[in-house]
């Protein structure tokens, strides 16, 4: 599976962006999918994840109520809608896929390249 993230850019605080993660090579409809981010000088951190059918989502506390993860299995694509962006959301955002997600915990098998999100104050 190849994952291609896109949609990053420069936005003012309070603004919105929507990231996309397009998968190719295999159908990801049964895969757990997730988003991570890495700010300069910091470790990569989990942001959000979604089950294969999209019935279950999980978020890190700092983005709850602001970010929404979703998926369109017909398009083999996962999205991250980011609203009310803050300067501390500035990071490179990565998408990841869990091929064998069983509904209990995620174990990431594939990673995409990152897309830069910069939020100005």
C-alpha positions as CSV (number, residue, x, y, z in Angstrom):
1,X,0.0,0.0,0.0
2,X,1.2,3.5,-0.9
3,X,-0.1,6.4,1.0
4,X,-0.1,10.0,-0.4
5,X,-0.9,12.8,2.0
6,X,-1.8,16.2,0.7
7,X,-3.7,19.4,1.7
8,X,-1.2,21.0,4.0
9,X,-0.4,24.7,3.8
10,X,-0.1,28.0,5.6
11,X,-3.2,29.2,7.5
12,X,-3.9,31.8,10.1
13,X,-4.9,30.8,13.6
14,X,-8.6,30.1,13.8
15,X,-8.6,28.9,10.2
16,X,-9.3,25.4,8.7
17,X,-7.6,22.9,6.5
18,X,-8.5,19.5,5.2
19,X,-5.8,16.9,4.7
20,X,-6.3,14.0,2.4
21,X,-4.5,10.6,2.4
22,X,-5.0,8.7,-0.8
23,X,-4.1,5.1,-0.9
24,X,-3.0,3.1,-3.9
25,X,-1.9,-0.5,-4.5
26,X,-4.7,-2.1,-2.4
27,X,-8.2,-1.3,-1.2
28,X,-8.0,0.0,2.3
29,X,-11.7,-0.4,3.3
30,X,-10.8,-2.9,6.0
31,X,-7.7,-1.1,7.2
32,X,-7.6,1.0,10.3
33,X,-6.3,4.5,9.3
34,X,-4.6,7.2,11.3
35,X,-3.0,10.6,11.3
36,X,0.1,11.6,13.1
37,X,2.1,14.8,13.3
38,X,5.7,15.8,14.1
39,X,6.6,19.3,15.1
40,X,10.2,20.6,14.8
41,X,12.4,19.1,17.6
42,X,9.6,16.9,18.9
43,X,8.7,13.3,18.5
44,X,6.0,12.1,16.2
45,X,2.6,12.0,18.0
46,X,-0.7,10.4,17.4
47,X,-3.5,12.7,16.2
48,X,-6.5,10.6,15.2
49,X,-7.6,7.2,13.9
50,X,-10.6,5.6,12.3
51,X,-11.8,2.0,11.9
52,X,-12.3,0.4,8.6
53,X,-16.0,1.1,8.3
54,X,-15.6,4.5,9.9
55,X,-17.8,3.5,12.8
56,X,-15.2,4.2,15.4
57,X,-12.9,7.1,15.8
58,X,-10.3,8.2,18.4
59,X,-8.5,11.5,18.9
60,X,-5.7,12.8,21.0
61,X,-7.1,15.2,23.7
62,X,-5.5,18.3,22.2
63,X,-7.6,18.1,19.0
64,X,-10.9,16.8,20.3
65,X,-13.7,19.0,19.2
66,X,-11.6,20.7,16.5
67,X,-10.4,17.9,14.2
68,X,-12.5,15.3,12.4
69,X,-11.2,12.1,10.8
70,X,-13.3,10.5,8.1
71,X,-13.0,8.2,5.2
72,X,-14.4,7.5,1.8
73,X,-13.7,3.9,1.0
74,X,-15.1,4.3,-2.5
75,X,-12.2,6.7,-3.1
76,X,-9.7,4.8,-1.0
77,X,-9.1,8.0,0.8
78,X,-9.0,9.2,4.4
79,X,-9.4,12.8,5.5
80,X,-8.5,15.0,8.4
81,X,-10.7,18.1,8.7
82,X,-8.9,20.6,11.0
83,X,-10.8,23.5,12.4
84,X,-10.0,26.3,14.8
85,X,-6.3,25.8,14.1
86,X,-3.8,26.9,16.6
87,X,-0.1,27.8,16.2
88,X,0.7,24.7,18.2
89,X,-0.9,22.5,15.5
90,X,2.1,23.5,13.3
91,X,3.8,20.2,12.2
92,X,4.3,17.8,9.4
93,X,1.3,15.5,9.3
94,X,1.6,11.9,8.3
95,X,-1.1,9.3,7.5
96,X,-0.7,5.6,8.4
97,X,-2.5,2.3,7.8
98,X,-3.1,-0.7,10.0
99,X,-3.8,-3.6,7.6
100,X,-4.9,-6.0,10.4
101,X,-6.9,-3.7,12.6
102,X,-9.2,-5.9,14.7
103,X,-11.0,-3.2,16.6
104,X,-8.9,-3.3,19.8
105,X,-5.7,-1.5,19.2
106,X,-3.8,-0.1,16.2
107,X,-0.5,-1.3,14.9
108,X,0.8,0.7,12.0
109,X,2.0,-1.2,8.9
110,X,2.3,1.6,6.3
111,X,3.2,5.2,6.4
112,X,2.8,8.0,3.9
113,X,5.1,11.0,3.4
114,X,4.2,14.1,5.3
115,X,2.4,17.2,4.4
116,X,3.4,20.5,6.2
117,X,0.8,22.4,8.1
118,X,1.8,25.9,9.4
119,X,-0.5,27.9,11.5
120,X,0.5,31.6,12.0
121,X,-0.5,33.6,15.0
